[in-house]
Amino acid sequence: MTTTNTPTASVFRAQSLGKPSEVTCRLGLLDQDHVRPLHGIVERLRRRLGVTTTIPTFDPCDGGIRARILLLLEAPDPRAHCDRIPS
């Protein structure tokens, strides 16, 4: 595996989401075709439920709507915030 600064390569780096630059990069990818519908659902839920409910963003480096399986966990991580991407 070659290491580059592309988001797909960084998925395999340990603790890549601990870097603010990586989170910013992934948030910039939320308009890609495979994740846009899921991000739309998140945005609608956030508007409907308000700021008191935390809904994490889908990781655009995952399969998105092309994934064979989608697991929705009640609480992916207690540190997950609405502006963060759970791994």
DSSP file (Angstrom, degrees, kcal/mol; ACC not computed):
  #  RESIDUE AA STRUCTURE BP1 BP2  ACC     N-H-->O    O-->H-N    N-H-->O    O-->H-N    TCO  KAPPA ALPHA  PHI   PSI    X-CA   Y-CA   Z-CA
    1    1 A M              0   0    0      0, 0.0     2,-0.3     0, 0.0     8,-0.0   0.000 360.0 360.0 360.0 129.9    0.0    0.0    0.0
    2    2 A T        -     0   0    0      1,-0.0     2,-0.6     0, 0.0     0, 0.0  -0.675 360.0-131.2 -90.0 148.5    1.4    3.4   -0.9
    3    3 A T        +     0   0    0     -2,-0.3     2,-0.2     2,-0.0     7,-0.0  -0.889  38.3 154.1-104.6 121.0    0.9    6.3    1.4
    4    4 A T        -     0   0    0     -2,-0.6     0, 0.0     2,-0.2     0, 0.0  -0.716  55.1-104.0-129.2-178.3   -0.5    9.5   -0.1
    5    5 A N  S    S+     0   0    0     -2,-0.2    -2,-0.0     4,-0.1     0, 0.0   0.220  78.6 120.2 -94.3  14.5   -2.4   12.5    1.2
    6    6 A T  S  > S-     0   0    0      1,-0.1     4,-1.9     2,-0.0     3,-0.3  -0.493  73.5-120.6 -77.7 150.4   -5.7   11.3   -0.4
    7    7 A P  H  > S+     0   0    0      0, 0.0     4,-0.9     0, 0.0    -1,-0.1   0.860 110.8  55.7 -59.3 -36.1   -8.6   10.7    1.8
    8    8 A T  H  4 S+     0   0    0      1,-0.2     3,-0.5     2,-0.2     4,-0.4   0.889 109.2  45.8 -67.6 -37.3   -8.9    7.0    0.7
    9    9 A A  H >4 S+     0   0    0     -3,-0.3     3,-1.2     1,-0.2     4,-0.2   0.855 107.4  58.7 -70.4 -34.0   -5.3    6.2    1.6
   10   10 A S  H >< S+     0   0    0     -4,-1.9     3,-1.2     1,-0.3     6,-0.2   0.678  86.0  77.7 -72.4 -15.7   -5.7    8.0    5.0
   11   11 A V  T 3< S+     0   0    0     -4,-0.9    -1,-0.3    -3,-0.5     5,-0.2   0.852  95.7  49.4 -58.0 -32.8   -8.5    5.7    6.0
   12   12 A F  T <  S+     0   0    0     -3,-1.2     2,-0.3    -4,-0.4    -1,-0.3   0.525  88.2 101.0 -88.5  -6.3   -5.9    3.1    6.8
   13   13 A R  S X  S-     0   0    0     -3,-1.2     3,-1.5    -4,-0.2     4,-0.2  -0.620  84.7-105.3 -79.8 135.9   -3.6    5.4    8.8
   14   14 A A  T 3  S-     0   0    0     -2,-0.3    -1,-0.1     1,-0.3    -2,-0.1  -0.392  98.0  -3.3 -62.2 132.1   -4.0    4.9   12.6
   15   15 A Q  T >  S+     0   0    0     -2,-0.1     3,-1.9    -4,-0.1     4,-0.3   0.759  79.8 152.3  59.4  31.2   -6.0    7.7   14.2
   16   16 A S  G X   +     0   0    0     -3,-1.5     3,-1.3     1,-0.3     6,-0.3   0.820  69.0  59.1 -61.6 -29.5   -6.3    9.7   11.0
   17   17 A L  G 3  S+     0   0    0      1,-0.3    -1,-0.3    -4,-0.2    68,-0.1   0.510  89.2  73.1 -79.5  -2.0   -9.6   11.2   12.3
   18   18 A G  G <  S+     0   0    0     -3,-1.9    -1,-0.3    -4,-0.1    -2,-0.2   0.587  81.6  85.6 -80.0 -11.2   -7.7   12.6   15.2
   19   19 A K  S X> S-     0   0    0     -3,-1.3     4,-1.9    -4,-0.3     3,-0.8  -0.814  74.0-146.8 -93.6 122.4   -6.1   15.1   12.8
   20   20 A P  H 3> S+     0   0    0      0, 0.0     4,-2.5     0, 0.0     5,-0.2   0.843  99.1  58.3 -55.6 -34.4   -8.3   18.3   12.3
   21   21 A S  H 3> S+     0   0    0      1,-0.2     4,-2.0     2,-0.2     5,-0.1   0.860 105.8  49.0 -65.8 -33.8   -7.0   18.5    8.7
   22   22 A E  H <> S+     0   0    0     -3,-0.8     4,-2.6    -6,-0.3    -1,-0.2   0.908 110.7  49.5 -71.2 -42.1   -8.4   15.0    7.9
   23   23 A V  H  X S+     0   0    0     -4,-1.9     4,-2.6     2,-0.2    -2,-0.2   0.927 111.9  49.2 -61.2 -44.7  -11.8   15.8    9.5
   24   24 A T  H  X S+     0   0    0     -4,-2.5     4,-1.5     1,-0.2    -1,-0.2   0.908 110.6  51.0 -60.3 -43.0  -11.9   19.0    7.4
   25   25 A C  H  < S+     0   0    0     -4,-2.0     4,-0.4     1,-0.2    -2,-0.2   0.931 112.2  45.8 -60.4 -46.9  -11.0   17.0    4.3
   26   26 A R  H >< S+     0   0    0     -4,-2.6     3,-1.4     1,-0.2     4,-0.2   0.880 108.2  55.5 -67.6 -37.6  -13.7   14.4    4.8
   27   27 A L  H >< S+     0   0    0     -4,-2.6     3,-1.1     1,-0.3    -1,-0.2   0.844 103.8  57.1 -62.3 -30.7  -16.3   17.0    5.6
   28   28 A G  T 3< S+     0   0    0     -4,-1.5     3,-0.4     1,-0.2    -1,-0.3   0.618 101.2  57.8 -72.6 -12.5  -15.5   18.6    2.3
   29   29 A L  T X  S+     0   0    0     -3,-1.4     3,-1.9    -4,-0.4    -1,-0.2   0.373  72.8 101.3 -97.1   3.1  -16.3   15.2    0.6
   30   30 A L  T <  S+     0   0    0     -3,-1.1     9,-0.2     1,-0.3    -1,-0.2   0.589  73.2  63.7 -68.7  -9.1  -19.9   15.0    1.9
   31   31 A D  T 3  S+     0   0    0     -3,-0.4    -1,-0.3    -4,-0.1    -2,-0.1   0.348  74.3 121.1 -95.7   7.6  -21.3   16.1   -1.5
   32   32 A Q  S X> S-     0   0    0     -3,-1.9     4,-2.2     1,-0.1     3,-1.6  -0.415  76.1-113.0 -69.5 148.8  -20.0   13.1   -3.3
   33   33 A D  T 34 S+     0   0    0      1,-0.3    -1,-0.1     2,-0.2    32,-0.1   0.821 112.0  53.5 -52.7 -40.1  -22.7   11.0   -5.1
   34   34 A H  T 34 S+     0   0    0      1,-0.2    31,-3.3     2,-0.1    32,-0.3   0.662 121.8  28.0 -76.0 -14.7  -22.3    7.9   -2.9
   35   35 A V  T <> S+     0   0    0     -3,-1.6     4,-2.6    29,-0.2     5,-0.3   0.552  94.4  89.7-120.5 -13.7  -22.7    9.8    0.4
   36   36 A R  H  X S+     0   0    0     -4,-2.2     4,-2.2     1,-0.2     5,-0.2   0.894  88.7  50.0 -55.6 -45.6  -24.9   12.8   -0.5
   37   37 A P  H  > S+     0   0    0      0, 0.0     4,-1.5     0, 0.0    -1,-0.2   0.898 113.1  46.8 -62.6 -37.8  -28.3   11.0    0.2
   38   38 A L  H  > S+     0   0    0      2,-0.2     4,-2.0     1,-0.2    -2,-0.2   0.901 111.4  50.5 -69.0 -40.5  -27.1    9.8    3.6
   39   39 A H  H  X S+     0   0    0     -4,-2.6     4,-2.6     1,-0.2    -1,-0.2   0.861 106.5  56.6 -65.3 -34.5  -25.8   13.3    4.5
   40   40 A G  H  X S+     0   0    0     -4,-2.2     4,-2.3    -5,-0.3    -1,-0.2   0.895 105.8  50.1 -62.1 -40.1  -29.2   14.7    3.5
   41   41 A I  H  X S+     0   0    0     -4,-1.5     4,-2.5     2,-0.2    -2,-0.2   0.922 110.4  50.2 -63.4 -44.4  -30.9   12.4    5.9
   42   42 A V  H  X S+     0   0    0     -4,-2.0     4,-2.5     1,-0.2    -2,-0.2   0.928 110.8  49.2 -60.1 -45.9  -28.5   13.5    8.7
   43   43 A E  H  X S+     0   0    0     -4,-2.6     4,-2.1     1,-0.2    -1,-0.2   0.896 111.2  49.3 -63.0 -40.5  -29.2   17.2    7.9
   44   44 A R  H  X S+     0   0    0     -4,-2.3     4,-2.4     2,-0.2    -1,-0.2   0.915 111.8  49.0 -64.9 -42.3  -33.0   16.7    7.9
   45   45 A L  H  X S+     0   0    0     -4,-2.5     4,-3.0     1,-0.2     5,-0.3   0.907 109.7  51.9 -63.0 -41.4  -32.8   14.9   11.3
   46   46 A R  H  X S+     0   0    0     -4,-2.5     4,-1.7     1,-0.2    -1,-0.2   0.908 111.7  46.3 -62.2 -41.6  -30.6   17.6   12.7
   47   47 A R  H  < S+     0   0    0     -4,-2.1    -1,-0.2     2,-0.2    -2,-0.2   0.914 117.0  44.2 -66.0 -41.6  -33.1   20.3   11.7
   48   48 A R  H  < S+     0   0    0     -4,-2.4    -2,-0.2     1,-0.2    -1,-0.2   0.889 120.7  37.8 -71.4 -40.2  -36.1   18.3   13.0
   49   49 A L  H  < S-     0   0    0     -4,-3.0     3,-0.4    -5,-0.2    -1,-0.2   0.664 102.7-142.7 -90.6 -17.1  -34.5   17.2   16.3
   50   50 A G    ><  -     0   0    0     -4,-1.7     3,-1.3    -5,-0.3    -1,-0.2  -0.131  37.2 -52.3  83.6-179.6  -32.7   20.5   17.1
   51   51 A V  T 3  S+     0   0    0      1,-0.3    -1,-0.2    -4,-0.1    -4,-0.1   0.593 121.4  72.4 -74.7 -11.2  -29.4   21.2   18.6
   52   52 A T  T 3  S+     0   0    0     -3,-0.4     2,-0.5     2,-0.0    -1,-0.3   0.632  89.2  71.2 -79.4 -11.2  -30.0   19.2   21.7
   53   53 A T  S <  S-     0   0    0     -3,-1.3     2,-0.6    -7,-0.2    -4,-0.1  -0.906  75.1-144.2-108.7 130.5  -29.6   15.9   19.8
   54   54 A T        +     0   0    0     -2,-0.5    26,-0.1    27,-0.0    -3,-0.1  -0.828  20.2 176.2 -95.7 123.0  -26.2   14.8   18.5
   55   55 A I        -     0   0    0     -2,-0.6    26,-0.1   -13,-0.0    -9,-0.1  -0.950  21.9-141.2-126.2 109.5  -26.2   13.1   15.1
   56   56 A P        -     0   0    0      0, 0.0     2,-0.2     0, 0.0    26,-0.2  -0.255  20.6-110.0 -69.6 158.5  -22.8   12.2   13.7
   57   57 A T        -     0   0    0     27,-2.0     2,-0.1    24,-0.4   -18,-0.1  -0.582  30.9-107.8 -85.7 147.4  -22.0   12.5   10.0
   58   58 A F        -     0   0    0     -2,-0.2    -1,-0.1   -23,-0.1    29,-0.1  -0.480  36.3-110.7 -69.3 146.0  -21.4    9.5    7.8
   59   59 A D    >   -     0   0    0     27,-0.2     3,-1.8     1,-0.1     5,-0.3  -0.711  19.7-153.2 -80.3 118.5  -17.8    9.0    6.7
   60   60 A P  T 3  S+     0   0    0      0, 0.0    -1,-0.1     0, 0.0   -26,-0.1   0.613  91.7  67.5 -69.7  -9.9  -17.5    9.8    3.0
   61   61 A C  T 3  S+     0   0    0    -54,-0.1     2,-0.1   -26,-0.0   -50,-0.1   0.465  91.5  77.6 -87.5  -0.8  -14.5    7.4    2.8
   62   62 A D  S <  S-     0   0    0     -3,-1.8    -4,-0.0     1,-0.0   -54,-0.0  -0.294 106.2 -83.9 -93.5-172.9  -16.8    4.5    3.5
   63   63 A G    >   -     0   0    0      1,-0.2     3,-1.9     6,-0.1     4,-0.1   0.683  54.9-174.3 -71.4 -20.6  -19.2    2.8    1.0
   64   64 A G  G >  S-     0   0    0     -5,-0.3     3,-1.5     1,-0.3   -29,-0.2  -0.332  70.6 -13.1  60.4-139.2  -22.1    5.2    1.4
   65   65 A I  G 3  S+     0   0    0    -31,-3.3    -1,-0.3     1,-0.3   -30,-0.1   0.609 137.4  62.7 -73.1  -9.3  -25.2    4.2   -0.5
   66   66 A R  G <  S+     0   0    0     -3,-1.9    -1,-0.3   -32,-0.3    -2,-0.2   0.465  77.7 114.8 -91.3  -2.6  -23.1    1.6   -2.4
   67   67 A A    <   -     0   0    0     -3,-1.5     3,-0.1   -33,-0.2    -5,-0.0  -0.372  67.0-138.1 -67.1 146.5  -22.2   -0.3    0.8
   68   68 A R  S    S+     0   0    0      1,-0.2     2,-0.3    -2,-0.1    -1,-0.1   0.743  88.2  21.8 -76.6 -23.3  -23.6   -3.8    1.0
   69   69 A I        -     0   0    0      2,-0.0     2,-0.5     0, 0.0    -1,-0.2  -0.997  64.9-158.3-145.0 144.7  -24.6   -3.3    4.6
   70   70 A L        -     0   0    0     -2,-0.3     2,-0.6    -3,-0.1    -5,-0.0  -0.982   7.6-163.6-127.2 119.5  -25.3   -0.3    6.8
   71   71 A L        -     0   0    0     -2,-0.5     2,-0.6     2,-0.0    -2,-0.0  -0.907   1.2-166.5-104.3 122.7  -25.1   -0.5   10.5
   72   72 A L        -     0   0    0     -2,-0.6     2,-0.3     3,-0.0    -2,-0.0  -0.941  10.0-163.6-108.8 114.9  -26.7    2.2   12.5
   73   73 A L        -     0   0    0     -2,-0.6    -2,-0.0     1,-0.1     0, 0.0  -0.720  24.7-129.4 -98.9 147.8  -25.6    2.2   16.1
   74   74 A E  S    S+     0   0    0     -2,-0.3    -1,-0.1     1,-0.3    -2,-0.0   0.920 102.3   6.5 -60.9 -43.8  -27.4    4.0   18.9
   75   75 A A        -     0   0    0      1,-0.1    -1,-0.3    -3,-0.0    -3,-0.0  -0.785  65.2-173.9-142.5  94.8  -24.2    5.6   20.1
   76   76 A P  S    S-     0   0    0      0, 0.0    -1,-0.1     0, 0.0    -2,-0.1   0.815  79.4 -14.7 -61.7 -29.9  -21.2    5.0   17.9
   77   77 A D    >   -     0   0    0      3,-0.1     3,-2.2     9,-0.0     0, 0.0  -0.860  59.1-126.8-170.4 134.4  -18.9    6.7   20.4
   78   78 A P  T 3  S+     0   0    0      0, 0.0    -1,-0.0     0, 0.0     0, 0.0   0.730 112.5  56.3 -62.2 -18.0  -19.6    9.0   23.4
   79   79 A R  T 3  S+     0   0    0      2,-0.1     2,-0.3    -3,-0.0     5,-0.0   0.457  78.7 119.3 -90.4  -1.1  -17.2   11.5   21.9
   80   80 A A    <   -     0   0    0     -3,-2.2     2,-0.3   -26,-0.1    -3,-0.1  -0.480  43.3-172.9 -69.0 128.9  -19.1   11.7   18.5
   81   81 A H    >   -     0   0    0     -2,-0.3     3,-2.1   -26,-0.1   -24,-0.4  -0.792  39.1-106.0-118.0 162.9  -20.3   15.2   17.9
   82   82 A C  T 3  S+     0   0    0      1,-0.3    -2,-0.1    -2,-0.3   -36,-0.0   0.718 122.6  48.3 -64.7 -19.2  -22.6   16.4   15.1
   83   83 A D  T 3  S+     0   0    0    -27,-0.1    -1,-0.3     2,-0.0     2,-0.3   0.331 102.6  82.9-100.2   8.2  -19.5   18.0   13.4
   84   84 A R  S <  S-     0   0    0     -3,-2.1   -27,-2.0   -57,-0.0    -4,-0.0  -0.707  71.3-133.8-110.4 161.9  -17.4   14.9   13.7
   85   85 A I        -     0   0    0     -2,-0.3   -27,-0.1   -29,-0.2     2,-0.1  -0.963  21.0-138.2-114.2 116.5  -17.2   11.7   11.6
   86   86 A P              0   0    0      0, 0.0   -27,-0.2     0, 0.0    -9,-0.0  -0.466 360.0 360.0 -71.7 148.4  -17.2    8.5   13.6
   87   87 A S              0   0    0     -2,-0.1   -29,-0.0   -11,-0.1    -2,-0.0   0.463 360.0 360.0 -84.9 360.0  -14.7    5.9   12.3
